[in-house]
Amino acid sequence: MLDKKAADVQVLHVAPLTSLADYLVIGSAESDRQTRAIADHVDETSARLGRRALSIEGTTAGQWVLIDFGDVVAHVFRQDARSHYALERLWSDAKQVPIPSDMKTTAEGSRPRVMPRRASTSKSS
C-alpha cells in the first residue's frame, strides 16, 4: 500500500476479537482511481510472493476495495468512505501493529525498493 502512496496505513491485530481474520490492514486513497491502483498493487505483489487473494470486492466502484487473504484482510478506502465507515473505531479493542519505519521510507522513495521490479518480458506470437 505504501508503495502506491496510501495514506494513514494501519495494521490491526484482530485475532483475539474475531475468527474472520488475524489482521486487518487499512489504508486511504485520494480518489477512486488511486484506490483501485493500490488494491491492484497489493494483489499483484502478493501474487508474486505466492500469496493469492481469496476474494477481491469493490474494484468497480473504487470507494472501498476489500482484499481477502484469509488470515489478513486489506481494506483500501477513498478517504471520505474511510471516515464514514470508521473501521478503526469499530475495531478499537484491536491492538495496532506498528509499521517499521524502514517500510515507510521505502514507500517515500528514500531507500531502495524491497521487492524487485518485475522484469518486462516480450511475448512472441
Backbone torsions as a table, in degrees:
resi	resn	phi	psi	omega
1	MET	NA	-42.9	-176.3
2	LEU	-64.7	-31.8	178.9
3	ASP	-62.2	-25.3	179.9
4	LYS	-105.1	21.2	174.0
5	LYS	64.4	35.7	172.0
6	ALA	-63.9	142.4	-178.8
7	ALA	-98.3	150.7	172.5
8	ASP	47.9	52.7	179.7
9	VAL	-74.3	131.5	178.8
10	GLN	-132.2	145.0	175.5
11	VAL	-118.8	123.5	-178.9
12	LEU	-114.5	130.6	176.5
13	HIS	-88.8	104.5	-174.5
14	VAL	-107.0	1.2	-177.1
15	ALA	-53.8	-40.8	180.0
16	PRO	-70.2	-11.8	-173.1
17	LEU	-106.6	-20.6	-175.0
18	THR	-155.5	159.4	174.4
19	SER	-97.2	1.8	-178.4
20	LEU	-67.8	-37.7	-178.3
21	ALA	-164.6	165.7	174.5
22	ASP	-89.5	-36.7	-177.2
23	TYR	-136.3	145.6	168.9
24	LEU	-114.2	133.6	173.9
25	VAL	-114.7	125.7	-174.5
26	ILE	-125.5	132.2	177.2
27	GLY	-145.0	160.8	-177.5
28	SER	-117.8	153.7	175.6
29	ALA	-132.0	160.8	-177.6
30	GLU	-86.7	-17.3	-176.4
31	SER	-149.6	166.1	175.8
32	ASP	-59.6	-41.6	-179.2
33	ARG	-61.7	-44.5	179.0
34	GLN	-67.3	-36.8	177.2
35	THR	-58.4	-47.6	179.3
36	ARG	-65.8	-39.3	179.8
37	ALA	-63.6	-42.1	178.2
38	ILE	-64.0	-46.7	-179.9
39	ALA	-61.5	-43.6	177.7
40	ASP	-60.6	-41.8	-179.8
41	HIS	-64.1	-44.0	178.0
42	VAL	-60.2	-45.9	-179.3
43	ASP	-63.3	-47.3	-178.3
44	GLU	-66.1	-42.9	179.9
45	THR	-64.2	-43.2	178.9
46	SER	-64.2	-40.5	179.2
47	ALA	-62.9	-40.3	177.4
48	ARG	-62.9	-29.0	178.4
49	LEU	-86.5	3.7	178.8
50	GLY	83.9	17.6	-178.1
51	ARG	-119.7	97.1	-179.4
52	ARG	-85.0	142.7	175.7
53	ALA	-68.7	141.0	175.1
54	LEU	-76.0	-33.3	-177.6
55	SER	-159.1	145.7	174.1
56	ILE	-132.1	124.8	-177.6
57	GLU	-125.8	144.3	171.1
58	GLY	96.2	4.9	-177.5
59	THR	-69.3	-25.6	-179.9
60	THR	-65.9	-49.8	-179.4
61	ALA	-78.3	-40.7	177.0
62	GLY	80.4	4.9	178.8
63	GLN	-84.0	-32.5	179.2
64	TRP	-150.0	113.1	177.6
65	VAL	-109.3	129.2	178.8
66	LEU	-111.5	127.8	178.8
67	ILE	-119.8	114.0	-174.3
68	ASP	-101.8	116.1	175.8
69	PHE	-105.1	9.0	-178.3
70	GLY	93.9	-82.2	-179.5
71	ASP	-82.8	-15.3	176.6
72	VAL	-128.6	132.1	175.7
73	VAL	-122.2	122.6	179.6
74	ALA	-101.1	135.3	177.3
75	HIS	-119.5	124.4	175.5
76	VAL	-117.1	115.8	-175.4
77	PHE	-111.3	146.9	159.7
78	ARG	-69.2	144.8	-170.7
79	GLN	-53.9	-42.1	-178.7
80	ASP	-67.8	-35.6	177.6
81	ALA	-68.8	-36.8	178.6
82	ARG	-63.9	-41.7	177.5
83	SER	-62.0	-40.6	-178.2
84	HIS	-65.4	-47.9	-175.5
85	TYR	-82.4	-26.7	172.9
86	ALA	44.9	58.1	179.5
87	LEU	-60.5	-33.0	178.7
88	GLU	-61.2	-36.1	178.1
89	ARG	-72.9	-40.5	178.0
90	LEU	-60.6	-39.5	-179.3
91	TRP	-105.0	36.9	-175.6
92	SER	-63.0	-20.8	178.0
93	ASP	-81.9	-8.5	-180.0
94	ALA	-76.7	145.0	176.8
95	LYS	-77.2	131.9	177.1
96	GLN	-83.0	129.3	-179.9
97	VAL	-93.3	124.5	-179.8
98	PRO	-67.6	143.0	175.8
99	ILE	-92.4	124.8	-178.4
100	PRO	-55.6	139.9	-176.3
101	SER	-63.1	-28.8	178.9
102	ASP	-68.4	-26.1	175.0
103	MET	-71.4	-37.3	179.1
104	LYS	-66.2	-42.4	-179.8
105	THR	-70.7	-31.4	175.4
106	THR	-61.5	-42.6	-179.6
107	ALA	-67.4	-30.5	-179.7
108	GLU	-80.6	-5.5	176.8
109	GLY	88.4	6.5	-178.3
110	SER	-78.6	-22.8	-177.4
111	ARG	-129.7	163.3	178.6
112	PRO	-61.7	152.7	177.9
113	ARG	-66.6	142.5	178.1
114	VAL	-74.3	-42.0	-179.4
115	MET	-90.8	128.5	176.2
116	PRO	-67.6	145.7	178.3
117	ARG	-70.0	147.3	180.0
118	ARG	-70.3	126.9	179.9
119	ALA	-66.9	138.8	179.2
120	SER	-76.1	135.7	179.2
121	THR	-122.8	140.4	176.2
122	SER	-102.3	134.9	-179.0
123	LYS	-100.0	130.7	177.6
124	SER	-101.6	136.6	179.2
125	SER	-104.3	NA	NA
